[in-house]
Every structure is written in C-alpha cells, then in structure tokens.
Amino acid sequence: MELSSLTAISPIDGRYANKTTELRYIFSEYALMRFRILIEIRWLLTLSRLPELTEVPALSEHLENLLHKIHENFHEEDAARIKNIERSTNHDIKAIEYFIKEKIAGNTDLAAVTEFIHFGCTSDDINNLAYALMLQAARQQVLLPQMDEIIKKIISMAHEYAEFSMLARTHGQPATPTTLGKELANVAARLKRQRHQFANIELMAKFNGAVGNFNAHLIAYPEIDWQTISTQFIESFDLTNNAYTTQIEPHDYIAEYSDAITRFNNILMDFDRDMWGYISLGYFKQKTAASEIGSSTMPHKVNPIDFENSEGNLGVANALFNHFAQQLPRSRWQRDLRDSTILRNLGVACAHTIIGYQALLTGLQKTSADQNALNHDLNQHWEILAEAIQTVLRRYNAETPYEQLKELTRGKLINQHIIQEFINKLDLPAAEKQRLAQLTPNTYLGNAIEKAKQI
C-alpha cells in the first residue's frame, strides 16, 4: 500500500496533513538531514578559518559557496541518497558525512580537506545542534505567530464584549456577575504571560566531543582554544553554549521548552472547555453553513466540534511534551539512546499543538455572543446581589448582615421584588437604600468593564 494522506497511520500526515505542512520543513527526517548538513558544512568552514590549523587552508569565496550550496540546494533526492548510504553504514550521522564527501569528491581543493568533515565530533554534537535549530525554527516561524494570533483574537473579543454583563459561576453555581469581555481578558492575560516565558526559553547546544571534554580535539591540536571556538560556533546559530555535558547535551532546556508550551496549552484547554460550556448555555451562538451536518441523526444540532477538536489535540500534544520534560533530562551514565527515539517526536507534539490552535481559532471565528441570553440568565438570579447588600450593611455596622442575607437567599431563587422589599426595610441612610434599590444583576460589575477594555 502506497503512503498517502489516506493510508498514513498518523492523522498528522493523514486527516490533518494540510494543517501541518509548514512543520514538514522543520521536523521531517528530510529537515533533520538538512540541519545536520548545515552544521557539518559550517564546522568545516570554521576549521578553515583557524590559522593554527594549517592542514585546512583558508577557502576561497568560490569554495565556500560550493559548500554552502550542498545545504542550500538540498533536495529530497539527496535525502534519498543519504538513506541509501545509511543502509550500508547503519549509522545516520556517518551517512551525512559520507554524503558530503561524495558531493565534494570532484573538487581537488575540497577533496584535500575531506577528512576534516566531522572533525573531533561525536554524533550528538551534530544532532543536538540540529534539534536545537528545529525547536528554534518552530518557535519563531510557527508557534509564536500562532500564539500571537490566538491572543490577538481573544483580546479583540474582550474589547467587543467588554460591556456584556454575564452571570459568573463559581463551583458551577450562580455567583457575583462579571462581563463576558472581562472573562476573555482573563484568558488573554494568562496567555500573554506564558507566551513571554516560552519566547524567552534559552535554547542550548554542546559541541565538545565524545564525552564533553574535547579529548580528540586536544590530542590533535593541544595549542588551540577549542572551548572558545566551540562557544563561538554555537553562538553563531543564536544558541547558548552548554559547556558542561556528557556525550549528549542534557536536554534540560527542552524540558523547559516543553513545560512552557504545556502551560500555554493548558490555558487553552481550560478556555476550550469554558467556550464549550458557554455555547451550551446559549451565551454564544455558532454560525451555521448550509452544507454542514451537526449530527447524523439529530438535524437540529450545531455541535461545538472545533473546541472539542482543539482540546483533544492539545491533550495529545501535552502528553508528549510532558513525556519529553520527564524523560529527556535523564540519561544513564554518559549516554544512552532513549533520547534519540524521543527527540524524533518533537515535531509530532508541535503538530498536534498547531492543529489544536487552528481548531480553536476556527471555533472563535464561528461564534458570536448572544446578549439576550446573557441578560436572561442574569435576570433569573437576583440573589447574586446578596453579596453587595451584606457588604454595605457591614460598612454601617449593621447586626449580622451576612446571616440576614443568608436567610433570605441561600438555596433560593430570588426576584427583583423580593430584593427591593428587603432593601426598603433596612436601617440604612436613604441615599444608600436608593443606591442599592437601583442595583441590578446587570450593573453590579465592579471594574469588569474597565479591565476588559484595558487588556
């Protein structure tokens, strides 16, 4: 059976393939090869610029361009060639090295320095840098732009619905009112903070040989300051050098990266559930399309499937990110290979994340608030003004104000008439009684409107 979107095992490459296209150039095996080649080429160029390393003379601009083109012109046919070499070597990094040697074999000047490809490197010197570059590209090109789009949309809704009074529910019960815009602003504020933290996770890499001590480098060229060269090489990729490692970079930063995305995703899963509930209550209406079907048997239904899809995909993503955070920083002694398998799934977690983000945005685009439903719900629950009344009574040192309102309202549905009758009997200044009598569930909002508009 040929691989296609219909025969793919993973929905990322099947049902949702069109939603994750941009990640293929970052996380596919082809992309991993491309990043590895970039690193090997730039390391050879770095060596050619070291005056102490006379065996690798300075390369002309023409020769440097020839090397760069191996990476810049890397195509799927080249990736297939690397896989063929790997069938013989049974080692993916060695296959990259042999591929580059093949590419320069016809050039006398480059062929002369062929043994300095991969000089002093262990496989993870190349791999850890490649994965760091993957995570860097994913963050800058895909994840942060999607996060920003979500935050922008929720802030826009917060402003639009800033004055839409809404019954709050604490423990699922009617509670002090808020506005729909303020509740959306709460989500936006949380997301902005987590987005900032994610954007500032330091991406790290090592380039220090077999067990992190430059053993091979120093035995060959003891006079060269390999620590400084390694640091500068890593920083040339806008990454941070990790000087203290075993054979592998310990992946603590990937755990931090994963935890940061997980926190952002957790907020969105919470939001997905809230939107699902608000749609159920009628606070939001969903736009319908004539051709769409909500249920195969119940023609009337318009299901909140986008929010359900978002929650499900973010849940899968977080399960993987949690696994990365727990497992990647652990390694037996100086190296074991568990991380090699786990790291190949970084793109899977990012893909489910992006699918979740896109589903949420689709859902938000299809919803609009129903102010009549919000007002109707509020007007069924005048008992929520009990907090306001008992708090004013406390100001005037009234006797047992909380207990009076508890007796009047607890577990009861109270209407406007009952509340106003109670207010009229209170021993309060006339102005205060008048102010309380004018209060409604729609106007007892604190500074909710201002907060929604300020986000």
N, C-alpha and C positions, 0 to 999 in steps of 0.2 A: 504494500500500500504506500503510495507516494505521500510525502508530507505536504499538507496544505492547511488552510485555516479550518477546514472541516475534519481533518484527520489528526490535528495536533492534540497531544494529551493535555497540555496546559491551556486553560482558557485565555491566558495572556497572549499566546500565539494563535489562538483559535477565535473564539467568540469576540474577544476584546482586542484583537490584533490591531485594528485601526486606531485604538486609543493609546497605544503604547509605541507607536512607530518611532518617535524621536529617541526612545531609550535604546533602540537596537544599535545605534551608532556609538553608544556609550558602554553598554553592558553585554553585548553578544560576545561569542568567542572570537569572531572576526575583530571586534573592537578591542578585546584583550590583546590579541596579536598585534594590532596596530599600535597600542600603547607600549607594548614590550619593545617593538621595533624602534619607536621614538626614543625610548630610554637607552637602548643599546647604541643607537647612532649618536646620540648626544654625549654619551660617555666616551665613545671613541674620539669625538671631536674635542672633548675636554682634555683627554690624554694628549692629543696632538698639539695642544696649546701649552703644555708643560715644558719649559726649557730644559729641565733636568732629565726629561725622558727623551733622550736623543734617538732612541730606536723608533719613535713615532715622530717623524719630522712634521713641521707645520704644513698644513694642507692649503693648497691654493683655493681661491674662491670657487673656481670651477669644480674642484674635487669635493669641496664641502657641499656644493649644490647637488652633485651627483648622489652624495649620501642622503641629503635631505629628501631627494625625490623618491628614494626607496620607501620612505614613510608617507610622503605626500601623495604618491601615486599608487599606494597600496590598494589592491582590489580583491574581490572575492576569489579570483583565480589564484592570486598569490597566497591567500589563506588556505586554499585547497592544496597548494604545493607544500605548505608547511605541514599540513595534516599528513600528506604522503611521506614526508621526511620523518615525521613523528612515528609513523608505523614501523620504521626501521630503528629509530633511536629509543623508542618507548619513553621519551623524555621531551616534554613540550618546550622547555626553555632551550635545550640543546638544539631542537629543531629550528628555533628562531635564529640562533647563532649560525647554523649551517645555511639557512636560507639567505642571510645577509652575505655570507661568504660566497654563495653562488652568484649573488647579484653583482658583486664587485670583482669576480674572478677575471673578467675580461679587461680590467683596467690594471695596468702594470703597477702604477703608483699606489693604488689602493690595495692591490693584492699583496704588496710588500708589508703591509701592516695588518694583515688579516688575523694574525694570532693575538692582536690586542683588542679584538672584538671580545667582549665579555671578560676583559682582563680583571683579575682579582675578585670577580663577583661570585656570589652564591646565587642560586635560583631566586631566593626571596629578595635579594637586592633589586632584581628586576620586577618581580611580582608585586612586592609591597608598594613600590612606587606606582606601578600600573594601577593597582586598586585604589590608591590614594587619588590618582588622576581621574579615575572613573567617578569616585564619590565627589570630587571637586566639580567635574563637569555636570554631574547630575544635579548637584546643589544649585549651581549658578544658572544652568541652561533650562532646567525643568522644574525642580522642586520649589525653589524660591519664587519664580514667576507664578506658579500655580497657587502657592500660599498667598502671595500678594493679591492675586485676582479674587480669591475667596474672601480675604479680609476687606478688600475694597467693596465687594458686593454686599457684605454684611453691614459695613458702615453706611453704605448708601441706603439700605433698608432701615437701619436705625434712625437715620435722619428723616426718611419718608414717613415712618410710623412713630415718630417721637411723641406725638400728642394722642396716640391711640390708647386710651385707658384700657387696662386689662386686669382681670382678676388674677392675682398671684395664687399659687397653690404650694403650700409647704406641707410636707408629708401627704401630698395629694389632696389636701383639704383647702377650702376657700380661706384665703388669707389677705392681709393688707394689700391693697391694689398697687399696681405699678403701671408702666406703659409698655406696649409691645416694643417700641423703639429702645427703651432702656434695657430690656432683657436681651435684645440683639446687641446692644452696645457692650453688655457684659461679656458676650462671646467674643466680640471683636477685640476687646481689651486683653482678654486672656490669650487670644491667638497672636496678637502683636508681640506680646512678651515672649512667647515661645518661639515665634519666628525669629526674633532678635537673638535669642540664645542659640538657636540652630545655626543661624548665619555666622555666628562667631566661634563655633567649634573649631579648634585648631587641628588642621589636617597634618599628620606627621608621616615621616618615612625614615628608613635607615638605608645606608649604603656603605656597610662596613665589613663585608666579607662573611666567611663561613660561620663564625660564632660571635661576630661583633667586635673583633679586636684588630682588624687589618693585618692579620697574620701573613697572608700571602703577599699583600702589598709591601709590607715592611721587609720581608725576607728578600724580595726582589729589588726594592728601591728604599733602603733604610733612611736615606737622606731627605726624602720627600715628606712634607707635612700632609699626610693623607687625611687626617681628621678635618683640617681646614678645607681641603679640596672637596671632601665628601659633603661637608656642610654647605659650601657654596653651590655645589651641584644640585643638591636637594632644594635649596632656596631659589634656584633659577626656575623651578617649577611652581613657585609661590607656595611651597610646602615648608613645614618646620622639621628640622633635623632632630631625630631621636638618637642621641649618642650612646645610650646605654641599652643594649639589646643582646639577645642570644642570636641564633641563626635567623630568627624571624623578628620583625617589628611586633611588639606585644599586643597591638590592636586595641589598646585602651581607648584611643581616640575614636575608633569605630564603635565601641560600646557607647561612648558619649554621643556620637552622631546618631546612633540608633535610638538611644534613650530620648534625645531631643525630638526626633520625628515622632516617636511613640507618644510623647506628651502632647504634641500638636494634634496628632490623630485622635488621641483620647478625647480632647475637647470637641473635635468634630463629631465623634461618635455620640457624645453626650448631646450635641446640637441636633444630630440626625434624629435621635430619639425624641427630643423635645418637639422638633418640627412634625414628626410623625404624630405625636400626641395632639399638637395644636390643630393639625389637619383633622384629626378625629373629632375634636371638639367643635370644629367649624370655624375656628379663628382664621384659618387660611383656606381659600378656595384654590383648586387646581385647574389650570387651563386644560381644556379638552381638545383633542384632534379627532376629526370625524372618522378617520380610518383606524384609530386605536381601540383596543378592547381591554377593559379592566378585568373582567372575569369571564372564563369560558362558559359559565352557566348563569351568572347574575349580570344582566345587561346594564344595570344602573351604576355599577361600581366604577370609581376612579381611584385606583389604589396609589398610595404614596411610594411607588416602587423605586424611585430614584434615591430616596433617603434610605430605603431598606438596602438597596444595592450598595450605596456608599458605606453604610455601617458594616455590611458583610465583608466588603473588600478591605476596609481599614482594619477590621478584625484579623483577617488573614495576614495583612502586612505587619501588624503589631506582633502577632505570634512569631513571625520570622525575626523581626527586629529584637524582640525580647530574647530569642534564641541566640542571635548574634552577640547581644550585650552580655549574656551569661557565659557563652562558650568560647568566643574568640579570644578573650584575655587569658585563657587557660592553655598551657602547653606543658607537656611532660619534659622535664629537664630542658635541654637546649633546643628541642624541636620535635614535634610530631606532626602528622599530616592531616589531622582533623580540619584544621583551618582551611586547607586547600579546597576541600569539598564545600565547606560552609560559605567561603567567600564567593564561590561561583553563583550563589543565590542572592547576592546583594541586589542584582537587577530585578529579581522576582519580587522582592519586598517593595522596591521602589515602584515597580509596575502596578502592583495592587494598590499602592498608595495613590498613584496618579489616576487609576480607574475610579477609586473612591472619591477623589477630589472632583473629577469631571462629573460624576453622577450627582454629587451634592450641588454643584453649580447648575446642572440641568434642572434639578428639582427646584432650586430657588428661582430660576428663570420662569418656571411654570406656576408659581404660586403668587397670590395677591391676598392681602389681609381683608377680612370682612368686618368692617367697623360695626355693623349692625349686630353681628353675632357676639362680638366683644361686649358691646353695651348691654345686650340682652342678658348675658351671663352675669355681668356686674349687678344689674338691677334685680336679680334673684337673691342677692346676698347682702342685704343692708346690715346684717350682723357684723360685717367686717369693720364697721365704724365703731365697734365697741372699744377697740384699742385707742382711737382718737378721744373718745369721750372720757374713758377712765384716766387717760394721761392728763387731760385738762383738769379733771377733778383732783388729781394728785397735786397739781400746781396750787390749787386753792385749799389744800389740806382737808379735803372732804373725808368723811369717815368711810372706811372700807370701800374705796372706789372700785378696785379690781373685783371684789366679791359681788358688788351690786351688778356690775355688767356681766359677770359670770352667770349669776342667777337669771338675768334677763335673756342671755343669748346662747349659752353653751348648749350645743347639740340641737339648736332650733333654727328654723328659717324665719328671719325677721324682716318685715317690710318697712317701708318709709313711715307709715302711720305709727307703728309701734315705737320706732326710734324717736320720732318727734314728740310723741306723747311723753316718753321718758325724759327727754331733754327739757320739756316745759315744766316738769316737776322738780328739776334740780335747783339746789340752793347755790346759784351762781350769779355773778353780775349780769345784768340784762344784755350788755354788749356781747358777752361770751356766749350766752344762751342763743342769741341771734346768730352768731358766727357758726356755732355747732349746728343749729337748725338748718342753715343753708348748705351744710356739708353734704355731699353725695358720694357714693362709691366711685363716680367718675372724676371727682375733683380732689379726693383725698390722696394726693400723689407725691407729697414731699417735693424733692427736686428731681424727680424722674425725667421730666421733660428736658430740663437743662442738661442733665447728664447725657441723655440720648443725643442731643444736638451738639454737644461738645466733643464727642468721640471722633 
